[in-house]
Amino acid sequence: MKLAVFDQGAGPRTGVVLGDTITPTGHAGTLVDLISKWQAVKDELKRVAEVGPAIALSKVELRAPIARPGKIFAIGLNYADHIEESKMEKPQTQVWFTKAATSINAPFDPIEIAKASEHVDYEVELVAVIGKRGRSISKSDAASYVFGYCVGNDVSERLWQSRTPQWSLGKSFDTHAPIGPWVTTADEVGDPHMLGLRCFVNGERRQNSNTKHLIFNVWDQIEHLSQAMTLEPGDLIFTGTPGGIGAAMNPRQFLKPGDVVRCEVDKLGAIEATMSAQA
């Protein structure tokens, strides 16, 4: 099932996506609220999707499916080709940073280039959405804690990122975590480690890989993070980006106002944004 948050001018609502239509769930609250009570509502939502009334996706504005995550964690240096282009050593342990909740952006909204920024880069990623509360989760149980997946762009301000060993500030500019276009439930995705992912800038393919090349896979990541903290419904895990970033090109290619960035992941759809200068 594909679950989205949409707006027709009267405020955000949750809906079920089928093809090129969306059907309101009829439930008040956020998508995280639905995730938290999923076992009790999933059969009802399947029936809702079948009977409608359906609305054309072209008639609505899709919002970020998780508007205010409790936690956003992202893993760095998790594809071999990205490590090589970054001229860094393969990490022996997982390298994590956070992104601020205020960096969340809708799947098709503009991405802002801040006044203090000149080195904005793209990173297509598979994003895992946590579905239930858990601590000290074993690798063998990790899959049961994932509600679903969406497409993410770990937009990065490279100068700010490189100024300090702590990357979070350079990763947390406003609008620099677009996600969507919806959350596809884990049962519909199947194995998350066999998904192609791509990024295009102005129609030019810059990144092209597959999640089978993850160094630490999704289950490794959940096991590791949950040793330190309780994972909760709606928490987001950006699982890493492959090679092809603008900072590694010769000459380096950073994003500028008017550039269009499209990120795709197999089975999950695509998000696309126009870069815009901060007003």
C-alpha positions in Angstrom: 0.0 0.0 0.0 1.1 3.5 -0.7 0.2 6.1 1.9 0.6 9.9 1.2 -0.2 13.2 2.7 -2.0 15.6 0.4 -3.7 19.0 0.3 -6.5 20.3 -1.8 -6.5 23.7 -0.2 -8.2 22.8 3.1 -5.2 21.5 5.0 -3.2 18.2 4.9 -5.0 14.9 4.9 -3.8 11.3 4.7 -4.6 9.2 1.6 -4.1 5.9 -0.1 -2.5 6.1 -3.6 -3.6 3.7 -6.3 -2.2 4.4 -9.8 -2.7 8.0 -10.5 -5.3 8.6 -7.9 -5.5 9.1 -4.1 -8.4 8.3 -1.8 -8.7 10.0 1.6 -8.4 7.6 4.5 -11.0 9.5 6.5 -8.8 9.4 9.6 -7.9 12.5 11.5 -4.3 13.1 12.5 -1.0 12.5 10.8 0.5 9.6 8.9 2.5 8.8 12.0 -0.8 8.4 13.9 -1.9 5.8 11.3 1.5 4.1 11.4 1.2 3.8 15.2 -2.1 2.0 15.0 -1.5 0.2 11.7 -2.5 -3.3 12.6 -5.9 -2.0 13.7 -6.6 0.1 10.6 -4.8 -1.5 7.6 -7.7 -3.8 6.5 -10.1 -0.8 6.7 -7.8 1.3 4.6 -7.5 -1.4 1.9 -11.4 -1.3 1.6 -11.3 2.5 1.5 -8.9 2.4 -1.4 -11.1 0.0 -3.3 -14.4 1.9 -3.0 -13.1 5.5 -3.2 -14.0 8.3 -3.8 -10.7 8.6 -5.7 -9.1 12.0 -6.5 -6.7 12.5 -9.4 -3.1 13.1 -8.1 -2.9 15.9 -10.6 -5.6 17.7 -8.6 -3.8 17.7 -5.3 -0.5 18.9 -3.8 1.6 16.1 -2.1 3.1 17.1 1.2 6.0 15.4 3.1 4.5 12.1 4.3 6.3 12.5 7.7 6.1 16.2 8.4 7.9 16.3 11.7 9.9 13.1 12.4 11.0 12.5 16.0 14.4 11.5 14.7 16.2 11.7 11.3 19.4 9.7 11.2 21.5 9.3 8.1 24.5 7.0 7.5 27.6 8.3 5.7 30.1 6.5 3.5 27.9 3.4 2.9 28.6 2.7 -0.8 32.1 1.7 -2.0 32.0 4.1 -5.0 31.0 7.0 -2.9 33.8 6.3 -0.4 36.3 6.2 -3.3 35.2 9.4 -4.8 35.2 11.1 -1.4 38.9 9.9 -1.0 38.1 8.4 2.4 38.8 5.1 4.0 36.1 2.4 4.2 34.7 2.8 7.7 35.0 -0.1 10.1 32.0 1.0 12.1 28.8 2.8 11.0 29.2 6.6 10.5 26.0 8.5 11.6 24.8 12.0 11.6 21.5 13.7 12.2 19.4 16.0 10.0 17.2 18.6 11.7 13.4 18.1 11.6 13.1 21.5 10.0 15.1 20.2 6.9 12.1 18.1 5.9 10.6 19.2 2.6 7.7 18.1 0.4 8.5 15.8 -2.6 8.0 18.4 -5.3 8.5 21.7 -3.4 11.5 23.9 -4.2 14.8 23.3 -2.4 16.3 26.4 -1.0 19.9 27.6 -1.5 20.5 29.7 1.6 22.1 33.1 1.5 25.0 31.6 3.5 25.4 28.7 1.0 27.3 28.2 -2.2 28.1 24.5 -2.2 24.8 22.6 -2.3 24.9 19.0 -3.4 22.4 16.2 -4.0 22.4 12.6 -2.6 19.7 10.2 -3.6 18.8 7.7 -0.9 16.5 4.9 0.2 14.7 6.1 3.4 13.4 3.6 5.9 10.4 4.6 8.0 10.2 3.0 11.4 6.8 1.4 12.3 7.0 0.5 15.9 8.8 1.3 19.1 11.9 -0.8 19.8 15.3 -0.8 21.6 18.2 -3.3 21.3 16.7 -4.7 18.1 18.5 -7.7 16.7 19.5 -7.9 13.0 17.2 -10.9 12.6 14.2 -8.9 13.9 15.0 -5.6 12.3 12.7 -6.1 9.3 9.6 -6.3 11.6 10.3 -2.7 12.8 10.2 -1.1 9.4 6.8 0.2 8.3 7.8 1.2 4.8 10.1 3.1 2.6 10.2 6.3 0.6 12.6 8.3 -1.6 14.9 10.8 0.0 17.4 13.4 -1.1 20.1 14.1 1.6 20.8 17.6 0.3 24.2 18.7 1.6 26.0 22.0 2.0 29.5 20.8 1.4 31.4 23.8 2.8 29.5 23.8 6.0 29.8 20.0 6.2 33.6 20.1 5.8 34.2 22.9 8.3 33.9 20.4 11.2 34.1 16.7 11.8 30.5 16.8 12.9 28.4 16.8 9.7 25.0 17.6 11.1 25.0 21.4 10.5 25.9 21.1 6.9 23.2 18.5 6.4 20.4 20.4 8.2 19.7 23.5 6.2 16.0 24.2 5.8 14.3 22.1 3.0 17.4 19.9 2.7 15.6 16.6 3.4 12.8 16.2 0.8 11.1 12.9 1.1 8.2 11.1 -0.6 6.3 11.0 -2.8 4.6 8.7 -0.4 5.5 5.8 2.0 5.2 2.4 0.4 4.6 -0.3 3.0 7.3 -2.9 3.5 5.2 -5.8 2.4 4.8 -4.2 -1.0 8.5 -3.5 -1.4 9.8 -6.9 -0.4 13.6 -7.0 -0.1 14.9 -3.5 0.2 18.4 -4.6 -0.8 17.5 -5.1 -4.5 16.3 -1.6 -5.5 17.8 0.6 -8.2 18.3 4.2 -7.3 19.1 7.2 -9.5 19.6 11.0 -9.4 19.2 13.4 -12.3 20.2 17.0 -12.5 18.6 18.9 -15.4 17.9 15.6 -17.0 21.6 14.4 -16.8 22.0 11.1 -14.8 24.5 11.7 -12.1 23.9 8.7 -9.7 22.9 5.2 -10.7 23.3 2.3 -8.4 21.4 -0.4 -6.4 20.8 -0.9 -2.7 22.5 -4.3 -3.0 25.7 -2.4 -2.8 25.1 -1.0 0.7 28.0 -1.8 2.9 25.9 -1.8 6.1 22.4 -2.9 5.0 19.1 -1.7 6.5 19.0 -4.4 9.1 22.6 -3.7 10.2 21.6 0.0 10.5 18.5 -0.7 12.7 20.4 -3.0 14.9 23.2 -0.5 15.4 21.0 2.6 16.0 18.7 0.8 18.4 21.6 -0.1 20.7 21.8 3.6 21.6 18.3 4.8 21.5 14.6 3.8 21.3 13.3 3.9 17.7 9.8 5.1 17.4 7.0 5.2 14.7 7.8 7.8 12.1 11.5 7.9 12.7 13.5 8.2 9.4 16.7 6.4 8.4 18.5 7.7 5.4 20.4 4.6 4.4 23.3 6.1 2.3 24.1 7.5 -1.1 26.1 6.0 -4.0 28.8 7.6 -6.0 28.2 10.5 -8.5 27.9 13.5 -6.2 28.6 16.9 -7.6 31.4 17.6 -5.2 33.4 14.7 -6.7 33.1 15.8 -10.3 35.9 17.5 -12.2 35.3 20.4 -12.1 33.0 20.3 -9.1 29.3 20.8 -9.9 27.2 22.4 -7.2 23.5 23.2 -7.5 22.4 26.6 -8.5 19.0 28.3 -8.7 16.8 26.9 -11.5 18.5 23.5 -11.5 16.0 20.6 -11.4 16.9 17.6 -9.2 15.1 14.3 -9.6 15.6 11.3 -7.3 14.2 7.9 -8.1 14.1 4.5 -6.3 12.6 1.4 -7.8 9.1 0.5 -6.5 8.9 3.8 -4.5 8.5 6.5 -7.2 10.3 9.7 -7.6 10.7 13.2 -6.0 11.7 16.2 -8.0 12.5 19.8 -7.0 13.7 23.1 -8.5 16.5 24.8 -6.7 15.7 28.3 -5.5 17.6 31.1 -3.9 16.6 32.1 -0.4 14.4 35.2 -0.5 
